[in-house]
Amino acid sequence: MQSMKTTQLIIVVLLFVGLTYSAVAQERWMAEFRPGISFPTQKLDGADLTTGFGFEAKVSYYLMPHLSAYAGWGWNQFKIKDTNLNDPKIDVEEAGYTFGLELTIPIGTPPLSYFVNGGAVYNHIELENYTVQSSVDTDHGLGWQIGAGIAYEFVENWKLRPEIRYRSLSRELKIENNNIDLTLNYVGFGIGVSANF
C-alpha cells in the first residue's frame, strides 16, 4: 500500500517537472503543484477528524485569455480523534481526480491577479486501520469543490498561488453486510507553485 502511494507521488512529481520544462508556443498551458492543509467542517459518521494534509497536482489549458479548464489528481489524509470502533489508529484518506473551470482576473498591472474556480471531484474515501493492517474503501464517485485565491508572478511564467477552497464528497462504504454513508466536507488552504508554458 505504501509503495503504491510512493510510486504515485513520484509519477505526479515527474509529470509536473516534465510539463514545466517542455516549452510550447503561446504559453496556453499551466502546471501546478499545491501542498496544503484541510479543516473538516463536520464529523465523519460520528467521528471527529483532525486537521488533514495533502497535495494536488493539476494541468490547466487556457480556453480564453482569462478562462482555463483544469484537470488533476490529489490526495488528502485525516486522522480520526475518536471512533465508535474504539481504535484511535484509523486514518481517513481521500484521493482521486479533479476537473473544472477557473477564471483569472488581473489586479491592475502584473504581477498580481486573483482567481476563482469551481468544478467536480471524482474521488474515493479509504479507511486504514494500522492496528490490524487493514483497509476498506468506497468506490470512486462525484463530489464538488469551489475555490479562490491570489496569483503572484515572482519570476516570468512562475507564480505562487495561495488558495482557499471548500470541498464536499459523499460516498457509501460497504463493510460486510452494512452500508455506511460517509460525507467528507472540509475547507482547505494551500500555496501552489505554477509554471506557464
C-alpha positions in Angstrom: 0.0 0.0 0.0 2.8 2.4 1.0 4.9 1.6 -2.1 1.9 2.3 -4.3 1.5 5.7 -2.8 5.2 6.4 -3.2 5.0 5.4 -6.8 2.0 7.6 -7.4 3.8 10.6 -5.8 6.9 10.0 -7.9 4.8 9.9 -11.1 3.0 13.1 -10.2 6.2 14.9 -9.4 7.9 13.7 -12.7 4.8 14.7 -14.7 4.9 18.2 -13.1 8.6 18.6 -13.8 8.4 17.3 -17.3 5.5 19.6 -18.2 7.3 22.7 -16.8 10.3 22.0 -19.0 8.6 21.1 -22.2 8.0 24.7 -23.5 5.5 25.2 -26.2 4.4 28.4 -28.0 1.8 30.9 -26.6 2.0 29.7 -23.0 -1.6 28.4 -23.1 -0.8 25.6 -20.5 -0.1 25.8 -16.8 1.1 23.1 -14.4 0.7 23.5 -10.7 1.8 21.6 -7.6 0.0 22.6 -4.4 0.5 21.1 -0.9 -1.9 22.2 1.8 -3.9 21.6 5.0 -7.6 20.8 5.4 -10.0 21.7 8.2 -13.1 19.3 8.4 -16.4 21.1 8.8 -18.3 18.2 10.3 -17.9 14.7 11.8 -17.4 11.7 9.6 -20.1 9.1 10.6 -20.0 10.5 14.1 -16.2 10.6 14.4 -14.2 13.8 14.9 -11.3 14.3 12.4 -8.1 16.1 13.0 -6.7 18.7 10.6 -5.6 17.0 7.5 -2.9 17.5 5.0 -2.2 16.5 1.4 -1.3 17.8 -2.1 -2.7 18.2 -5.6 -1.1 18.4 -9.0 -3.0 19.8 -11.9 -2.7 20.9 -15.5 -4.7 23.8 -17.0 -5.4 24.9 -20.5 -6.4 28.5 -21.3 -9.6 28.4 -23.4 -9.5 32.3 -23.5 -7.1 34.8 -22.0 -8.7 34.7 -18.5 -10.6 31.4 -18.6 -9.0 28.0 -18.2 -10.1 24.4 -17.9 -8.1 22.2 -15.4 -7.7 18.5 -14.5 -5.6 17.0 -11.8 -5.0 14.4 -9.1 -4.9 14.9 -5.4 -4.6 13.1 -2.1 -5.6 14.2 1.5 -5.3 12.4 4.8 -7.1 12.9 8.1 -6.8 11.0 11.4 -9.8 10.0 13.5 -9.7 11.5 17.0 -12.3 9.1 18.4 -14.4 6.4 16.8 -17.2 4.0 17.6 -14.7 1.3 16.6 -12.6 2.2 19.7 -9.5 2.3 17.6 -7.5 5.6 17.5 -5.2 4.4 14.8 -7.5 4.8 11.9 -6.6 7.2 9.0 -9.1 8.6 6.5 -7.7 9.1 3.1 -9.5 10.9 0.2 -7.9 10.6 -3.3 -8.8 11.0 -6.9 -9.3 13.3 -9.7 -10.4 17.0 -10.1 -11.6 18.9 -13.1 -13.4 22.2 -13.7 -13.0 25.8 -14.8 -11.0 28.7 -13.5 -11.4 32.5 -14.1 -8.3 34.7 -13.6 -8.6 38.5 -13.3 -5.6 40.8 -13.2 -5.3 43.2 -10.3 -4.1 46.4 -12.1 -0.8 45.5 -13.7 1.2 42.3 -13.2 2.5 40.6 -11.1 -0.8 40.2 -9.1 -4.1 38.6 -10.1 -6.9 36.8 -8.4 -8.8 33.7 -9.4 -12.0 31.8 -8.7 -12.6 28.2 -9.7 -15.2 25.5 -9.4 -15.7 22.0 -10.6 -16.1 18.4 -9.7 -14.0 15.7 -8.0 -14.1 12.0 -8.8 -12.7 10.6 -5.6 -13.0 7.8 -3.1 -12.6 7.6 0.7 -10.4 5.0 2.3 -10.2 4.0 6.0 -6.9 2.5 7.1 -6.6 0.6 10.4 -2.9 0.5 11.3 -3.5 -1.7 14.4 -4.5 -4.7 12.3 -3.0 -3.6 9.0 -6.3 -3.5 7.1 -8.2 -1.0 5.0 -11.6 -0.5 3.4 -12.7 2.0 0.8 -15.6 3.3 -1.2 -15.9 3.3 -4.9 -15.0 6.5 -6.8 -17.8 9.0 -7.1 -18.6 12.6 -7.9 -18.3 15.5 -5.4 -17.7 19.2 -5.9 -15.4 22.0 -4.9 -15.1 25.8 -5.2 -12.0 27.9 -4.6 -10.5 31.3 -4.7 -7.0 32.8 -4.4 -4.3 35.2 -5.5 -1.6 34.6 -8.0 1.8 36.3 -7.7 4.3 36.1 -10.5 7.7 36.0 -8.8 9.7 35.1 -12.0 8.5 35.3 -15.6 5.9 32.5 -16.1 6.3 31.2 -12.5 3.7 32.0 -9.9 2.9 31.5 -6.2 -0.8 30.8 -5.8 -2.2 30.8 -2.2 -5.8 29.3 -2.4 -8.7 28.6 -0.1 -11.3 26.1 -1.2 -14.3 24.1 0.0 -14.8 20.5 -1.0 -17.7 18.1 -0.5 -17.8 14.4 -1.2 -20.4 11.8 -0.2 -19.8 8.1 -0.7 -21.2 4.8 0.5 -18.9 2.4 2.4 -19.7 -1.3 2.5 -18.4 -3.3 5.4 -19.6 -6.9 5.5 -23.4 -6.5 5.3 -23.6 -2.9 6.4 -23.7 0.2 4.2 -22.4 3.4 5.8 -23.0 6.8 4.3 -19.8 8.9 4.6 -19.8 12.6 3.9 -16.4 14.4 3.9 -16.7 18.2 3.9 -13.7 20.4 4.5 -12.1 23.8 4.0 -8.6 23.5 2.5 -5.7 26.0 2.3 -2.6 25.6 0.3 0.1 27.5 -1.6 0.7 26.3 -5.0 3.7 26.8 -7.4 2.7 27.0 -11.0 4.5 27.4 -14.3 3.1 28.6 -17.6 4.4 27.1 -20.8 
